[in-house]
Amino acid sequence: MKIKFYKIFILIILLSFCSTPIIKQERNSSFYRIEHYKTKRTPKGILLQFDPISFSIDTLEKHWIPFWLKENYEVVQIIQNEKRFLSSQEVDVILKDIQENNSLSSKKIILTGISLGGITILDYLNEKENIEGISRVMVIGTGWDYAYSGNLFYENHDLLNKKIKDIKNFKFLSYKKYLEENYNKPFIEDFFIPNVSIEKKKFKYLGNHRLPMLIVVGKIDPFSPEDSMIPFIKNYQQCSFKTLLNRCYYIEASRANFFDKDYNHFDLFLYDDVVDDLYQDMNEWIRKEF
Amino acid sequence: MVLDILMGGDMKNFLLSFFTIILTTMSCISISPAKGEIHHPTTRDGWKLTLEHFSDKDAQQKFKRKYPVILCHGLMANRTYYTINGESSFALQLAKAGYDVWVLDLRGREEAGPPSWFFGEKKYDYSIDDYIKYDVDAAIQYVLEKTKSDKVNWVGHSMGGMIAYARIGSYQESRIANLVTVGSPFSFELSTTSLRLWHKVGSCTTSVFPTVPMGSLAKFNSYMCVDLTPKPGLVEILLYPENTDKEVIKASQRYMITNIAKPEALQLKTALELGEFYSIDGKINYTENLKNIQIPTLMVLGRRDHLGFGYTIRLVYEKIQTKDKQLLIVERAQGASEDYGHGDLFMGKNAPKDVMEPIIQWMNERNKL
């Protein structure tokens, strides 16, 4: 009997070391709210995440946020009062706020774009001549330039600014059904498709920046397809496909790269084995010195 | 009795068991490709090609299409790609829509006399440049003579589209009225792990043999009940198996896959290394010359395609100068039954509706008399 209690005690001690408790602080500001997920130990860095717009933060609490906390990164989540893309001036306001309210060096801030909300970050890189106070940029499930025929947004203007459950597009209905069968239904129903521009992007300062950049794309993601990222990758400083393994790294989550599956938009956040299959690779890139 | 006389009992039993195992493991295929009328035009440099002709006289009378169509297969394939699904194959679908259809076998394919590995008159010594310079020219010339037309429609899958891009862009080819490319890459800057592995296998093989014997291996595999193909990710680069009938996959291994000539493999290797597609002597940058393309062009992309990637098709879309250009993405989100891969674009379970129908519709709009 004594031995059993002893074993349980050891198990409890071990579990307490393994699990990372989520400590969340909230703060309101003018046009946004901040949810700050903290670690107990001194963090290696901060992921400054912009609002995914398309879905709520709960979705990220399944795999994404616990993973980065476990790796000892704090997550600062910006949640906007309105579902829209932010201007570069607004991003500046947020950046200043975060830098002033954190004791960590700006060298440790990783600007992170999740889902279609990442467009805000990519536009910011294009609009700003000089960017200070961040160490690197990471986007996952983010598209950029949709000015070509064939893509979902170009061909279906009626999809924009709607929740999936409100879309009446006949062709899209079978896709909605497929998504509902494969993912959490309430999450899918609430998925919001923002007003993505199908205008040709004009290049301004993309070529100026030398910030290390990680781009993660799901192979069968119709919302943020690889084709929509090409103009960005082609024009970002030091980010041609030939230097991908260095400063600018591109991960296509696909079977052809020996991932478990060809990733859909939702797999990037909800696939059961996404941590081992994908996030570990991202973490390796973050640990790299440039 | 004869076996008993010729050899001892143990040996006879062994041989009988061996052949019984072989026969029981041999796989039968119930699918047979559609058959048309065979023609053999000859290129200016002396190679025989094959053109298989399909037409439906009633449909031709009814619809009166402006130009005939040439269908061209991709690398490592032959014309069976367009006929393998029998009645629902693309060649027959086009014929039913009133087109005069000519399905092309480029040089080195079996029907017109396969090359030999080491000896013989024709060997595996041809490059993609030869397809562009001689085979496309001979095929168009032959079809124009037979149909009394002045132009053709060209539909190319994978490399079959690439050689049309190169022919139009770099050789000022004016006899192609409308171009449809399906899963055709033309820029190779980003390579996947699978593609790099294939590339290594190809390099190793061609250092010993004059060919990458994919056709021979695929044919052998098609006779086996047990699938001997390596790691699934390596095969999925060629097609999405979930979207293709198993019988069609077996049939394609037996009838469709062909060997790759060493210079072809080398040319693609260079393209992967340089990111752009050059002639084998390095003098012509085919990718750069895409800007010379001025004819109506439809580019079809399977969302899951691991060879004709979305990024590369988008780059072609940006580079060609014609105003009448359209990109069609075959994906679930836009009503297709599946996110299509590379080979299943024409061989997929629902390809007639998801892929062929929109292509034929696009062609119909540009083939009115």
Interface residues (C-beta under 8 A of the other chain):
Chain A: Y148 S149 G150 N151 L152 E155 N156 F170 K171 F172 S174 Y175 Y178 K219 I220 P222 F223 P225 E226 D227 M229 I230 I233 S240 F241 K242 L244 Y250 E252 S254 R255 A256 N257 F258 D262
Chain B: E189 L190 T192 T193 S194 L195 K231 P232 G233 E236 I237 G275 M299 L301 R303 R304 H306 F309 G310 Y311 I313 R314 L315 Y317 E318 K325 Q326 L327 L328 I329 E331 R332 A333 Q334 G335 D339
